Amino acid sequence: MRVLVVEDEQDMAESLAWGLEAEGYVVDVAADGVEGLWKAQETSPDVIILDVMLPGMDGYQVCRRLREQGRWVPILMLTAMDEDLDHAEGLDSGADDYLAKPFAYPVLLAHLRALTRRGLGARPTVLEAAGLALDTAGRTVTRDGRELELSLREIAVLEHLLRHKGRVVSKLELLEHCWDVGFEGNPSAVEVQVHRLRRKVEAGGGPPVIETVRGQGYVIREEEQ
């Protein structure tokens, strides 16, 4: 899952990026409102962490501009001001949630999980298909009750496929949502990860889960294979 962090305090931005990447998220960072708006338009993040006090364009303006463009990505607004009027302005500008600084990191993660579950349609905490179960909070995967040892990248790929179950997902889309924006590789990197993922998921004789659609990408079907 791709997260855009728009934060002008360098230490805070680096800390958030490091922590989120350790949790398996793909993270882009912008240091001001103008850059944040551009990256939100260009990278299509799954969720945005947006500071209020930003140079160039404040968080309220960024949020309003995205909503005016019909972009309904979930937005978690960070504010150093713990006043009801500030929270009201953030929500009125189109934000989905807010968090006052300073905050505990586990609380931030909980807010992100709640946002991504309810944003853009239902998002359950556990994603399932063909005996597979991916716990999005614990970042664990089991098949028929047996825990699988997957890398964070493999979990990211599997999560994106499960969230779009029944739809063919292209290699380019997987690159955009599961790899860093600065990644300079090519779609063959996706093929390698999917091959490794399949080998682990189907170990022990389980039926295939991830189907290749020639010339289009990959799909996990709605029904069990």
DAPEZI-V256308 format. One record per pair of residues at least 4 apart in sequence whose C-alpha atoms are under 7 Angstrom apart, sorted by sequence separation. I is the first residue (numbers start at 0). J is the second residue. D is the distance in whole Angstrom. If there is no record, write none. Layout:
I&J&D + I&J&D
//
This chain:
8&12&6 + 9&13&6 + 10&14&6 + 11&15&6 + 12&16&6 + 13&17&6 + 14&18&6 + 15&19&6 + 16&20&6 + 17&21&6 + 18&22&7 + 19&23&7 + 20&24&5 + 30&34&7 + 31&35&6 + 32&36&6 + 33&37&6 + 34&38&6 + 35&39&6 + 36&40&6 + 37&41&6 + 38&42&6 + 39&43&6 + 53&57&5 + 56&60&6 + 57&61&6 + 58&62&6 + 59&63&6 + 60&64&6 + 61&65&6 + 62&66&6 + 63&67&6 + 64&68&6 + 65&69&7 + 66&70&5 + 82&86&6 + 83&87&6 + 84&88&6 + 85&89&6 + 86&90&6 + 87&91&6 + 88&92&6 + 89&93&7 + 90&94&5 + 102&106&7 + 103&107&7 + 104&108&6 + 105&109&6 + 106&110&6 + 107&111&6 + 108&112&6 + 109&113&6 + 110&114&6 + 111&115&6 + 112&116&6 + 113&117&6 + 114&118&6 + 117&121&5 + 127&131&5 + 128&132&7 + 134&138&5 + 141&145&5 + 142&146&7 + 149&153&6 + 150&154&6 + 151&155&6 + 152&156&6 + 153&157&6 + 154&158&6 + 155&159&6 + 156&160&6 + 157&161&6 + 158&162&6 + 159&163&6 + 160&164&6 + 168&172&6 + 169&173&6 + 170&174&6 + 171&175&6 + 172&176&6 + 173&177&6 + 174&178&5 + 178&182&7 + 184&188&7 + 186&190&7 + 187&191&6 + 188&192&6 + 189&193&6 + 190&194&6 + 191&195&6 + 192&196&6 + 193&197&6 + 194&198&6 + 195&199&6 + 196&200&6 + 197&201&6 + 198&202&6 + 201&205&5 + 212&216&5 + 19&24&5 + 20&25&6 + 29&34&6 + 39&44&6 + 52&57&6 + 53&58&6 + 56&61&7 + 65&70&5 + 66&71&6 + 80&85&7 + 89&94&6 + 90&95&6 + 116&121&6 + 117&122&6 + 127&132&5 + 133&138&7 + 134&139&5 + 141&146&4 + 149&154&6 + 201&206&6 + 211&216&6 + 212&217&6 + 6&12&6 + 20&26&6 + 29&35&5 + 51&57&6 + 52&58&6 + 116&122&4 + 126&132&6 + 127&133&6 + 133&139&6 + 134&140&6 + 140&146&6 + 141&147&5 + 201&207&6 + 211&217&5 + 51&58&4 + 115&122&6 + 116&123&6 + 125&132&6 + 126&133&5 + 133&140&4 + 140&147&6 + 210&217&6 + 211&218&7 + 4&12&7 + 50&58&6 + 51&59&6 + 116&124&7 + 125&133&5 + 126&134&7 + 132&140&6 + 133&141&7 + 160&168&7 + 209&217&7 + 210&218&5 + 49&58&6 + 125&134&5 + 132&141&5 + 209&218&6 + 210&219&6 + 16&26&6 + 124&134&6 + 125&135&6 + 131&141&6 + 132&142&6 + 209&219&5 + 86&97&7 + 124&135&6 + 131&142&4 + 208&219&6 + 124&136&7 + 130&142&5 + 131&143&7 + 197&209&7 + 130&143&5 + 171&186&7 + 174&189&7 + 170&186&6 + 208&224&6 + 156&173&7 + 207&224&6 + 76&94&7 + 81&99&6 + 206&224&6 + 75&94&6 + 80&99&7 + 170&189&6 + 74&94&5 + 75&95&6 + 76&96&6 + 77&97&6 + 78&98&6 + 79&99&6 + 32&53&6 + 74&95&5 + 75&96&5 + 76&97&4 + 77&98&5 + 78&99&5 + 79&100&5 + 156&177&6 + 2&24&7 + 31&53&5 + 32&54&6 + 33&55&6 + 73&95&6 + 74&96&7 + 75&97&5 + 76&98&6 + 77&99&6 + 78&100&6 + 155&177&6 + 1&24&6 + 2&25&6 + 3&26&6 + 4&27&6 + 5&28&6 + 6&29&6 + 7&30&4 + 31&54&5 + 32&55&6 + 33&56&6 + 77&100&7 + 0&24&5 + 1&25&5 + 2&26&5 + 3&27&5 + 4&28&5 + 5&29&5 + 6&30&5 + 7&31&6 + 31&55&6 + 32&56&4 + 0&25&6 + 1&26&6 + 2&27&6 + 3&28&6 + 4&29&6 + 5&30&6 + 6&31&7 + 32&57&6 + 36&61&6 + 49&74&7 + 51&76&7 + 152&177&7 + 5&31&7 + 32&58&7 + 46&72&6 + 47&73&6 + 48&74&6 + 49&75&6 + 50&76&6 + 51&77&6 + 45&72&6 + 46&73&5 + 47&74&5 + 48&75&5 + 49&76&5 + 50&77&5 + 51&78&6 + 66&93&7 + 46&74&6 + 47&75&6 + 48&76&6 + 49&77&6 + 50&78&6 + 32&61&6 + 63&92&5 + 5&35&6 + 59&89&6 + 62&92&6 + 63&93&6 + 62&93&6 + 62&94&7 + 59&92&6 + 126&161&6 + 153&192&6 + 3&44&6 + 73&114&6 + 2&44&6 + 73&115&7 + 1&44&5 + 2&45&6 + 3&46&7 + 4&47&6 + 5&48&6 + 6&49&7 + 153&196&6 + 1&45&5 + 2&46&5 + 3&47&5 + 4&48&5 + 5&49&5 + 6&50&5 + 0&45&6 + 1&46&7 + 2&47&6 + 3&48&6 + 4&49&6 + 5&50&6 + 73&118&6 + 7&53&6 + 169&215&6 + 170&216&6 + 169&216&4 + 168&216&5 + 169&217&6 + 167&216&6 + 168&217&5 + 167&217&5 + 168&218&6 + 167&218&5 + 166&218&6 + 165&218&6 + 164&218&7 + 165&219&6 + 164&219&5 + 165&220&5 + 164&220&6 + 165&221&5 + 164&221&6 + 160&218&7 + 161&219&7 + 160&219&6 + 46&115&7 + 129&208&7 + 129&223&5 + 128&223&7 + 129&224&7 + 23&151&5 + 23&155&7 + 25&177&6 + 25&178&6 + 26&179&7 + 27&180&7 + 25&179&6 + 0&155&6 + 1&176&5 + 0&176&6 + 1&177&7 + 0&177&6
//
